[in-house]
Amino acid sequence: MKRQKRHFVICVRNHEAEDLEPRKVYRVLPDARAAKDGLIRVIDESGEDYLYPADYFVPLELPREAERALSPALR
């Protein structure tokens, strides 16, 4: 079975979304329906996943070691 790649983004703005911190890395959960509407599903500061405008984030390509290091902290 193919390992599902984890995806991470960095927050670049948080207009009217005070539960997001600019310059912080967030884990993305796949949501094709949301993506069609220009939204992205991330795990925010509350520890829950919510939809936010995709333009609040920039995608990150991380080495496997960095993904492993971030994953426990972002669960």
Backbone as XML, in Angstrom:
<?xml version="1.0"?>
<chain id="A" units="angstrom">
  <residue number="1" name="MET">
    <atom name="N" x="0.842" y="-1.178" z="0.000"/>
    <atom name="CA" x="0.000" y="0.000" z="0.000"/>
    <atom name="C" x="0.885" y="1.238" z="0.000"/>
  </residue>
  <residue number="2" name="LYS">
    <atom name="N" x="0.528" y="2.204" z="-0.798"/>
    <atom name="CA" x="1.307" y="3.428" z="-0.916"/>
    <atom name="C" x="1.098" y="4.309" z="0.315"/>
  </residue>
  <residue number="3" name="ARG">
    <atom name="N" x="2.193" y="4.840" z="0.833"/>
    <atom name="CA" x="2.126" y="5.739" z="1.980"/>
    <atom name="C" x="1.489" y="7.056" z="1.551"/>
  </residue>
  <residue number="4" name="GLN">
    <atom name="N" x="0.459" y="7.491" z="2.302"/>
    <atom name="CA" x="-0.176" y="8.764" z="1.986"/>
    <atom name="C" x="0.731" y="9.898" z="2.451"/>
  </residue>
  <residue number="5" name="LYS">
    <atom name="N" x="1.064" y="10.771" z="1.535"/>
    <atom name="CA" x="1.939" y="11.891" z="1.862"/>
    <atom name="C" x="1.167" y="12.910" z="2.688"/>
  </residue>
  <residue number="6" name="ARG">
    <atom name="N" x="1.789" y="13.342" z="3.752"/>
    <atom name="CA" x="1.184" y="14.397" z="4.553"/>
    <atom name="C" x="1.477" y="15.721" z="3.881"/>
  </residue>
  <residue number="7" name="HIS">
    <atom name="N" x="0.554" y="16.609" z="3.991"/>
    <atom name="CA" x="0.714" y="17.924" z="3.384"/>
    <atom name="C" x="0.693" y="18.986" z="4.470"/>
  </residue>
  <residue number="8" name="PHE">
    <atom name="N" x="1.583" y="19.932" z="4.306"/>
    <atom name="CA" x="1.686" y="21.015" z="5.262"/>
    <atom name="C" x="1.648" y="22.348" z="4.534"/>
  </residue>
  <residue number="9" name="VAL">
    <atom name="N" x="1.163" y="23.363" z="5.234"/>
    <atom name="CA" x="1.090" y="24.720" z="4.697"/>
    <atom name="C" x="1.585" y="25.674" z="5.776"/>
  </residue>
  <residue number="10" name="ILE">
    <atom name="N" x="1.944" y="26.865" z="5.348"/>
    <atom name="CA" x="2.283" y="27.917" z="6.298"/>
    <atom name="C" x="1.239" y="29.020" z="6.149"/>
  </residue>
  <residue number="11" name="CYS">
    <atom name="N" x="0.767" y="29.520" z="7.271"/>
    <atom name="CA" x="-0.247" y="30.574" z="7.268"/>
    <atom name="C" x="0.420" y="31.911" z="6.926"/>
  </residue>
  <residue number="12" name="VAL">
    <atom name="N" x="-0.140" y="32.622" z="5.962"/>
    <atom name="CA" x="0.410" y="33.922" z="5.572"/>
    <atom name="C" x="-0.537" y="35.076" z="5.904"/>
  </residue>
  <residue number="13" name="ARG">
    <atom name="N" x="-1.772" y="34.760" z="6.293"/>
    <atom name="CA" x="-2.716" y="35.785" z="6.756"/>
    <atom name="C" x="-3.822" y="35.102" z="7.544"/>
  </residue>
  <residue number="14" name="ASN">
    <atom name="N" x="-4.495" y="35.887" z="8.386"/>
    <atom name="CA" x="-5.567" y="35.326" z="9.203"/>
    <atom name="C" x="-6.738" y="36.284" z="9.375"/>
  </residue>
  <residue number="15" name="HIS">
    <atom name="N" x="-7.036" y="37.066" z="8.363"/>
    <atom name="CA" x="-8.136" y="38.037" z="8.414"/>
    <atom name="C" x="-9.420" y="37.354" z="8.880"/>
  </residue>
  <residue number="16" name="GLU">
    <atom name="N" x="-9.964" y="37.829" z="10.001"/>
    <atom name="CA" x="-11.201" y="37.287" z="10.589"/>
    <atom name="C" x="-11.092" y="35.809" z="10.947"/>
  </residue>
  <residue number="17" name="ALA">
    <atom name="N" x="-9.895" y="35.332" z="11.189"/>
    <atom name="CA" x="-9.672" y="33.944" z="11.630"/>
    <atom name="C" x="-8.605" y="33.968" z="12.718"/>
  </residue>
  <residue number="18" name="GLU">
    <atom name="N" x="-8.972" y="34.510" z="13.873"/>
    <atom name="CA" x="-8.014" y="34.693" z="14.959"/>
    <atom name="C" x="-7.458" y="33.386" z="15.507"/>
  </residue>
  <residue number="19" name="ASP">
    <atom name="N" x="-8.091" y="32.259" z="15.169"/>
    <atom name="CA" x="-7.585" y="30.978" z="15.639"/>
    <atom name="C" x="-6.418" y="30.470" z="14.802"/>
  </residue>
  <residue number="20" name="LEU">
    <atom name="N" x="-6.026" y="31.221" z="13.775"/>
    <atom name="CA" x="-4.839" y="30.915" z="12.970"/>
    <atom name="C" x="-3.718" y="31.872" z="13.346"/>
  </residue>
  <residue number="21" name="GLU">
    <atom name="N" x="-2.491" y="31.373" z="13.319"/>
    <atom name="CA" x="-1.325" y="32.210" z="13.596"/>
    <atom name="C" x="-0.493" y="32.377" z="12.334"/>
  </residue>
  <residue number="22" name="PRO">
    <atom name="N" x="-0.320" y="33.609" z="11.849"/>
    <atom name="CA" x="0.560" y="33.817" z="10.695"/>
    <atom name="C" x="1.969" y="33.294" z="11.001"/>
  </residue>
  <residue number="23" name="ARG">
    <atom name="N" x="2.607" y="32.747" z="9.971"/>
    <atom name="CA" x="3.959" y="32.170" z="10.016"/>
    <atom name="C" x="4.013" y="30.829" z="10.746"/>
  </residue>
  <residue number="24" name="LYS">
    <atom name="N" x="2.873" y="30.253" z="11.053"/>
    <atom name="CA" x="2.847" y="28.934" z="11.695"/>
    <atom name="C" x="2.533" y="27.870" z="10.647"/>
  </residue>
  <residue number="25" name="VAL">
    <atom name="N" x="3.115" y="26.687" z="10.833"/>
    <atom name="CA" x="2.892" y="25.552" z="9.936"/>
    <atom name="C" x="1.687" y="24.765" z="10.428"/>
  </residue>
  <residue number="26" name="TYR">
    <atom name="N" x="0.808" y="24.406" z="9.470"/>
    <atom name="CA" x="-0.390" y="23.630" z="9.768"/>
    <atom name="C" x="-0.447" y="22.404" z="8.882"/>
  </residue>
  <residue number="27" name="ARG">
    <atom name="N" x="-1.056" y="21.349" z="9.416"/>
    <atom name="CA" x="-1.263" y="20.124" z="8.638"/>
    <atom name="C" x="-2.576" y="20.237" z="7.880"/>
  </residue>
  <residue number="28" name="VAL">
    <atom name="N" x="-2.569" y="19.801" z="6.629"/>
    <atom name="CA" x="-3.741" y="19.855" z="5.750"/>
    <atom name="C" x="-4.406" y="18.489" z="5.714"/>
  </residue>
  <residue number="29" name="LEU">
    <atom name="N" x="-5.718" y="18.483" z="5.771"/>
    <atom name="CA" x="-6.497" y="17.272" z="5.565"/>
    <atom name="C" x="-7.139" y="17.346" z="4.188"/>
  </residue>
  <residue number="30" name="PRO">
    <atom name="N" x="-7.067" y="16.288" z="3.404"/>
    <atom name="CA" x="-7.645" y="16.315" z="2.055"/>
    <atom name="C" x="-9.147" y="16.578" z="2.097"/>
  </residue>
  <residue number="31" name="ASP">
    <atom name="N" x="-9.611" y="17.455" z="1.208"/>
    <atom name="CA" x="-11.040" y="17.748" z="1.085"/>
    <atom name="C" x="-11.276" y="18.305" z="-0.316"/>
  </residue>
  <residue number="32" name="ALA">
    <atom name="N" x="-11.576" y="17.420" z="-1.251"/>
    <atom name="CA" x="-11.739" y="17.806" z="-2.659"/>
    <atom name="C" x="-12.900" y="18.774" z="-2.848"/>
  </residue>
  <residue number="33" name="ARG">
    <atom name="N" x="-13.987" y="18.567" z="-2.140"/>
    <atom name="CA" x="-15.153" y="19.450" z="-2.290"/>
    <atom name="C" x="-14.813" y="20.874" z="-1.858"/>
  </residue>
  <residue number="34" name="ALA">
    <atom name="N" x="-14.108" y="21.003" z="-0.734"/>
    <atom name="CA" x="-13.708" y="22.323" z="-0.244"/>
    <atom name="C" x="-12.768" y="23.000" z="-1.233"/>
  </residue>
  <residue number="35" name="ALA">
    <atom name="N" x="-11.835" y="22.224" z="-1.800"/>
    <atom name="CA" x="-10.870" y="22.790" z="-2.748"/>
    <atom name="C" x="-11.580" y="23.394" z="-3.953"/>
  </residue>
  <residue number="36" name="LYS">
    <atom name="N" x="-12.671" y="22.785" z="-4.386"/>
    <atom name="CA" x="-13.437" y="23.333" z="-5.521"/>
    <atom name="C" x="-14.008" y="24.706" z="-5.196"/>
  </residue>
  <residue number="37" name="ASP">
    <atom name="N" x="-14.222" y="24.968" z="-3.903"/>
    <atom name="CA" x="-14.765" y="26.259" z="-3.466"/>
    <atom name="C" x="-13.682" y="27.224" z="-3.005"/>
  </residue>
  <residue number="38" name="GLY">
    <atom name="N" x="-12.402" y="26.869" z="-3.248"/>
    <atom name="CA" x="-11.300" y="27.755" z="-2.868"/>
    <atom name="C" x="-10.975" y="27.714" z="-1.388"/>
  </residue>
  <residue number="39" name="LEU">
    <atom name="N" x="-11.340" y="26.601" z="-0.737"/>
    <atom name="CA" x="-11.085" y="26.453" z="0.694"/>
    <atom name="C" x="-10.095" y="25.334" z="0.940"/>
  </residue>
  <residue number="40" name="ILE">
    <atom name="N" x="-9.519" y="25.339" z="2.124"/>
    <atom name="CA" x="-8.571" y="24.304" z="2.524"/>
    <atom name="C" x="-8.929" y="23.874" z="3.947"/>
  </residue>
  <residue number="41" name="ARG">
    <atom name="N" x="-8.825" y="22.581" z="4.232"/>
    <atom name="CA" x="-9.133" y="22.059" z="5.568"/>
    <atom name="C" x="-7.820" y="21.849" z="6.321"/>
  </residue>
  <residue number="42" name="VAL">
    <atom name="N" x="-7.669" y="22.595" z="7.418"/>
    <atom name="CA" x="-6.461" y="22.470" z="8.239"/>
    <atom name="C" x="-6.843" y="22.228" z="9.693"/>
  </residue>
  <residue number="43" name="ILE">
    <atom name="N" x="-5.901" y="21.682" z="10.422"/>
    <atom name="CA" x="-6.067" y="21.543" z="11.867"/>
    <atom name="C" x="-5.555" y="22.832" z="12.484"/>
  </residue>
  <residue number="44" name="ASP">
    <atom name="N" x="-6.458" y="23.578" z="13.126"/>
    <atom name="CA" x="-6.092" y="24.901" z="13.638"/>
    <atom name="C" x="-5.662" y="24.842" z="15.099"/>
  </residue>
  <residue number="45" name="GLU">
    <atom name="N" x="-5.577" y="25.992" z="15.744"/>
    <atom name="CA" x="-5.087" y="26.101" z="17.116"/>
    <atom name="C" x="-5.952" y="25.353" z="18.118"/>
  </residue>
  <residue number="46" name="SER">
    <atom name="N" x="-7.223" y="25.129" z="17.803"/>
    <atom name="CA" x="-8.099" y="24.409" z="18.724"/>
    <atom name="C" x="-7.851" y="22.902" z="18.693"/>
  </residue>
  <residue number="47" name="GLY">
    <atom name="N" x="-7.085" y="22.441" z="17.697"/>
    <atom name="CA" x="-6.830" y="21.017" z="17.533"/>
    <atom name="C" x="-7.868" y="20.334" z="16.667"/>
  </residue>
  <residue number="48" name="GLU">
    <atom name="N" x="-8.837" y="21.087" z="16.202"/>
    <atom name="CA" x="-9.891" y="20.570" z="15.327"/>
    <atom name="C" x="-9.610" y="20.986" z="13.891"/>
  </residue>
  <residue number="49" name="ASP">
    <atom name="N" x="-10.218" y="20.272" z="12.940"/>
    <atom name="CA" x="-10.047" y="20.675" z="11.545"/>
    <atom name="C" x="-11.208" y="21.564" z="11.126"/>
  </residue>
  <residue number="50" name="TYR">
    <atom name="N" x="-10.849" y="22.644" z="10.415"/>
    <atom name="CA" x="-11.818" y="23.618" z="9.931"/>
    <atom name="C" x="-11.426" y="24.055" z="8.532"/>
  </residue>
  <residue number="51" name="LEU">
    <atom name="N" x="-12.391" y="24.651" z="7.846"/>
    <atom name="CA" x="-12.146" y="25.187" z="6.506"/>
    <atom name="C" x="-11.766" y="26.653" z="6.599"/>
  </residue>
  <residue number="52" name="TYR">
    <atom name="N" x="-10.767" y="27.022" z="5.792"/>
    <atom name="CA" x="-10.315" y="28.406" z="5.697"/>
    <atom name="C" x="-10.067" y="28.711" z="4.234"/>
  </residue>
  <residue number="53" name="PRO">
    <atom name="N" x="-10.065" y="29.992" z="3.865"/>
    <atom name="CA" x="-9.710" y="30.336" z="2.488"/>
    <atom name="C" x="-8.308" y="29.831" z="2.152"/>
  </residue>
  <residue number="54" name="ALA">
    <atom name="N" x="-8.166" y="29.201" z="0.999"/>
    <atom name="CA" x="-6.880" y="28.628" z="0.596"/>
    <atom name="C" x="-5.798" y="29.693" z="0.467"/>
  </residue>
  <residue number="55" name="ASP">
    <atom name="N" x="-6.188" y="30.926" z="0.139"/>
    <atom name="CA" x="-5.164" y="31.965" z="-0.033"/>
    <atom name="C" x="-4.611" y="32.484" z="1.294"/>
  </residue>
  <residue number="56" name="TYR">
    <atom name="N" x="-5.060" y="31.933" z="2.408"/>
    <atom name="CA" x="-4.462" y="32.247" z="3.704"/>
    <atom name="C" x="-3.179" y="31.450" z="3.919"/>
  </residue>
  <residue number="57" name="PHE">
    <atom name="N" x="-2.881" y="30.509" z="3.015"/>
    <atom name="CA" x="-1.777" y="29.572" z="3.199"/>
    <atom name="C" x="-0.924" y="29.440" z="1.948"/>
  </residue>
  <residue number="58" name="VAL">
    <atom name="N" x="0.322" y="29.028" z="2.172"/>
    <atom name="CA" x="1.245" y="28.681" z="1.090"/>
    <atom name="C" x="1.687" y="27.239" z="1.353"/>
  </residue>
  <residue number="59" name="PRO">
    <atom name="N" x="1.588" y="26.367" z="0.333"/>
    <atom name="CA" x="1.996" y="24.968" z="0.539"/>
    <atom name="C" x="3.494" y="24.843" z="0.781"/>
  </residue>
  <residue number="60" name="LEU">
    <atom name="N" x="3.866" y="23.845" z="1.582"/>
    <atom name="CA" x="5.270" y="23.572" z="1.897"/>
    <atom name="C" x="5.650" y="22.180" z="1.422"/>
  </residue>
  <residue number="61" name="GLU">
    <atom name="N" x="6.833" y="22.056" z="0.875"/>
    <atom name="CA" x="7.433" y="20.763" z="0.560"/>
    <atom name="C" x="8.495" y="20.523" z="1.625"/>
  </residue>
  <residue number="62" name="LEU">
    <atom name="N" x="8.267" y="19.516" z="2.439"/>
    <atom name="CA" x="9.173" y="19.250" z="3.547"/>
    <atom name="C" x="9.881" y="17.919" z="3.369"/>
  </residue>
  <residue number="63" name="PRO">
    <atom name="N" x="11.122" y="17.823" z="3.812"/>
    <atom name="CA" x="11.800" y="16.530" z="3.820"/>
    <atom name="C" x="11.063" y="15.578" z="4.773"/>
  </residue>
  <residue number="64" name="ARG">
    <atom name="N" x="11.190" y="14.303" z="4.539"/>
    <atom name="CA" x="10.502" y="13.291" z="5.342"/>
    <atom name="C" x="10.795" y="13.461" z="6.838"/>
  </residue>
  <residue number="65" name="GLU">
    <atom name="N" x="12.040" y="13.776" z="7.179"/>
    <atom name="CA" x="12.401" y="13.949" z="8.583"/>
    <atom name="C" x="11.618" y="15.096" z="9.227"/>
  </residue>
  <residue number="66" name="ALA">
    <atom name="N" x="11.442" y="16.178" z="8.479"/>
    <atom name="CA" x="10.693" y="17.320" z="8.996"/>
    <atom name="C" x="9.217" y="16.968" z="9.161"/>
  </residue>
  <residue number="67" name="GLU">
    <atom name="N" x="8.650" y="16.216" z="8.219"/>
    <atom name="CA" x="7.268" y="15.776" z="8.345"/>
    <atom name="C" x="7.089" y="14.934" z="9.608"/>
  </residue>
  <residue number="68" name="ARG">
    <atom name="N" x="8.012" y="14.008" z="9.830"/>
    <atom name="CA" x="7.936" y="13.161" z="11.028"/>
    <atom name="C" x="8.045" y="14.008" z="12.299"/>
  </residue>
  <residue number="69" name="ALA">
    <atom name="N" x="8.917" y="14.983" z="12.283"/>
    <atom name="CA" x="9.111" y="15.827" z="13.455"/>
    <atom name="C" x="7.875" y="16.669" z="13.743"/>
  </residue>
  <residue number="70" name="LEU">
    <atom name="N" x="7.205" y="17.151" z="12.698"/>
    <atom name="CA" x="6.021" y="17.999" z="12.877"/>
    <atom name="C" x="4.766" y="17.218" z="13.192"/>
  </residue>
  <residue number="71" name="SER">
    <atom name="N" x="4.647" y="16.024" z="12.685"/>
    <atom name="CA" x="3.394" y="15.277" z="12.814"/>
    <atom name="C" x="2.934" y="15.086" z="14.255"/>
  </residue>
  <residue number="72" name="PRO">
    <atom name="N" x="3.767" y="14.639" z="15.183"/>
    <atom name="CA" x="3.271" y="14.473" z="16.552"/>
    <atom name="C" x="2.804" y="15.804" z="17.156"/>
  </residue>
  <residue number="73" name="ALA">
    <atom name="N" x="3.471" y="16.881" z="16.827"/>
    <atom name="CA" x="3.107" y="18.184" z="17.378"/>
    <atom name="C" x="1.817" y="18.712" z="16.791"/>
  </residue>
  <residue number="74" name="LEU">
    <atom name="N" x="1.438" y="18.244" z="15.612"/>
    <atom name="CA" x="0.254" y="18.784" z="14.944"/>
    <atom name="C" x="-0.938" y="17.844" z="14.989"/>
  </residue>
  <residue number="75" name="ARG">
    <atom name="N" x="-0.909" y="16.819" z="15.777"/>
    <atom name="CA" x="-2.048" y="15.884" z="15.862"/>
    <atom name="C" x="-3.174" y="16.457" z="16.642"/>
  </residue>
</chain>
